[in-house]
Amino acid sequence: QVQLVESGGGLVQAGGSLRLSCAASRDIFRANYMGWYRQAPGKQRELVATITSTARTTYGDSAKGRFAISIDNAKNTVYLQIDSLKPEDTAVYYCLYRDYIEYWGQGTQVTVSS
């Protein structure tokens, strides 16, 4: 069992920035990858970004340009930097740890006011 603890969400004005953190209870190198997904009200959960322990990244179409995922293997922590926030970024952001199965965090709310 892998425990994921997310933090960094909150209420921010449009144009602002946030950095989300996700600390895993298991070494990241044991995962296929970690990542962030988000789910806005009334919408399906969508990919934001993923990263491997060697820092290979992928981004969802909606996340290219303003989002940056990074990793600290020593802290077993994945970060998501979001710049130039828009109201449409409002969602619950979920952390994922993927090895043979998927482990999800409890989610952290990001609300962007216009």
C-alpha positions as CSV (number, residue, x, y, z in Angstrom):
1,Q,0.0,0.0,0.0
2,V,1.3,3.4,-0.9
3,Q,0.2,6.5,0.9
4,L,0.1,9.8,-0.9
5,V,-0.2,13.2,0.9
6,E,-1.0,16.2,-1.3
7,S,-0.7,19.8,-0.3
8,G,-0.5,23.3,-1.8
9,G,-4.0,23.8,-3.1
10,G,-6.1,26.8,-2.3
11,L,-7.8,29.9,-3.5
12,V,-5.9,32.1,-5.9
13,Q,-6.6,35.0,-8.2
14,A,-6.4,34.6,-11.9
15,G,-2.8,35.2,-13.1
16,G,-1.3,33.8,-9.9
17,S,0.8,30.7,-9.3
18,L,0.6,27.6,-7.1
19,R,2.9,24.7,-6.4
20,L,1.3,21.5,-5.5
21,S,3.2,18.8,-3.6
22,C,2.7,15.1,-3.3
23,A,4.7,13.0,-0.8
24,A,4.7,9.3,-1.3
25,S,5.3,6.6,1.4
26,R,7.3,4.5,-1.1
27,D,10.4,5.2,-3.1
28,I,9.6,6.8,-6.4
29,F,12.1,4.7,-8.3
30,R,9.9,1.7,-7.5
31,A,7.0,3.3,-9.5
32,N,6.5,3.2,-13.2
33,Y,5.7,6.9,-12.9
34,M,3.9,9.4,-10.7
35,G,1.7,12.2,-11.9
36,W,-1.1,14.6,-11.5
37,Y,-4.7,14.5,-12.7
38,R,-7.5,16.9,-12.2
39,Q,-11.2,16.8,-12.1
40,A,-13.4,19.9,-12.6
41,P,-17.1,19.9,-11.5
42,G,-19.2,17.9,-13.9
43,K,-16.2,16.8,-16.0
44,Q,-14.1,13.7,-16.2
45,R,-10.8,13.3,-14.6
46,E,-8.1,14.4,-17.0
47,L,-4.3,14.0,-17.2
48,V,-2.2,17.0,-16.2
49,A,1.3,15.5,-16.2
50,T,3.3,12.5,-15.4
51,I,7.0,12.0,-14.5
52,T,9.3,9.0,-14.0
53,S,12.1,8.7,-11.4
54,T,14.5,9.7,-14.2
55,A,12.5,12.9,-14.8
56,R,11.0,11.9,-18.1
57,T,7.8,13.9,-18.4
58,T,4.5,13.9,-20.3
59,Y,1.8,16.6,-20.3
60,G,-1.8,16.6,-21.1
61,D,-3.0,18.8,-23.9
62,S,-4.6,21.3,-21.4
63,A,-1.4,21.5,-19.4
64,K,1.2,22.4,-22.0
65,G,2.9,25.7,-21.4
66,R,1.8,26.8,-17.9
67,F,2.4,23.6,-15.9
68,A,5.6,22.1,-14.8
69,I,6.0,18.7,-13.1
70,S,9.2,17.9,-11.2
71,I,10.5,15.3,-8.8
72,D,12.6,15.1,-5.7
73,N,13.7,11.4,-5.4
74,A,15.3,12.0,-2.0
75,K,12.0,13.2,-0.6
76,N,9.8,10.9,-2.6
77,T,7.9,14.0,-3.6
78,V,6.4,15.2,-6.9
79,Y,5.6,18.8,-7.5
80,L,3.3,20.6,-9.9
81,Q,4.0,24.2,-10.6
82,I,1.1,26.0,-12.2
83,D,1.6,29.6,-13.5
84,S,-0.7,32.1,-15.0
85,L,-3.7,30.4,-13.4
86,K,-7.0,30.7,-15.1
87,P,-10.5,30.2,-13.8
88,E,-10.8,27.0,-15.9
89,D,-7.9,25.5,-13.9
90,T,-10.4,25.2,-11.0
91,A,-10.5,21.6,-10.1
92,V,-9.6,19.0,-7.6
93,Y,-6.0,17.9,-8.3
94,Y,-5.1,14.3,-7.6
95,C,-1.7,12.7,-7.2
96,L,-1.1,9.3,-8.7
97,Y,1.6,6.7,-8.0
98,R,1.6,3.9,-10.6
99,D,3.4,0.6,-10.3
100,Y,1.5,-2.6,-10.9
101,I,-1.6,-0.8,-9.7
102,E,-2.7,2.8,-9.2
103,Y,-2.6,4.6,-5.9
104,W,-4.4,7.9,-5.7
105,G,-4.2,10.7,-3.2
106,Q,-7.2,12.3,-1.6
107,G,-7.1,15.3,-3.8
108,T,-6.4,19.0,-3.2
109,Q,-8.7,21.7,-4.3
110,V,-7.5,24.5,-6.5
111,T,-9.9,27.4,-7.0
112,V,-9.1,30.3,-9.3
113,S,-11.1,33.4,-9.0
114,S,-11.5,35.8,-11.9
